[in-house]
Amino acid sequence: MKPLNLKGRLSLCAEYVREGSRLADIGTDHGYLPIALCQSGIIPSALACDINPLPLRSAEKNIADAGLSDRIKTRLSDGLREVGEDEVDDVVIAGMGGELIARIIDGCEWLKNADKRLILQPMTRHDVLVGRLYENGFMIEEQAGVFDSGKYYTVMRVCYNGQAKKCDTYEAVVGRLNPDSEASIGFLTKCLNQLRKQSIGTPSLSETVTRLEELLRENQ
């Protein structure tokens, strides 16, 4: 197998993985992310996990074709249930809805360890995920927007600091995003358009719409 060249969402997820960390890729699908990170020497090893056997078989073949079966192990796992705290340092959960990602994190107590890092890429309801993270004592270290297959998404790297807090809708939508790139502006603009539609039936969202409009206007 030729060295993989990640693009879009997976490329940004890869950027947020710490060099030298042992990785767990949850919902690995074809196993492309751990393969690329091992090929580039960023990580020494990985667990490629999925809840379904079929994607795992595909990942196993790709890992073997890349000559990485000694460094990347596949594992059938519902979220992180079959992954041990002492096995990994960084955890990637990408390509799922924000509510499902939040449930996976809620079901894994050992993630409340300041040495661990979570790299999260929700497909939907990122605001729900951000709100749950804050409520459970996690903080966002880095976050950016990314353009992939005609749509805008966000990726965030998260750690536990034990400082639980409530956040309002604006904080949940924006998180640590700065409109300092075309992709981040595109993602926030998408959020703004969605909020404008929602505010028609939910007037309480009008303040959030106004604050987000001001943020984007200030950074034009």
Secondary structure, 3 states (H helix, E strand, C coil): CCCCCCCHHHHHHHHHCCCCCCEEEECCCCCHHHHHHHHCCCCCCEEEEECCHHHHHHHHHHHHHCCCCCCEEEEECCCCCCCCHHHCCEEEEEEECHHHHHHHHHCCHHHCCCCCEEEEEECCCHHHHHHHHHHCCEEEEEEEEEEECCEEEEEEEEEECCCCCCCCHHHHHHCCCCCCCHHHHHHHHHHHHHHHHHHHHCHHHHHHHHHHHHHHHHCC
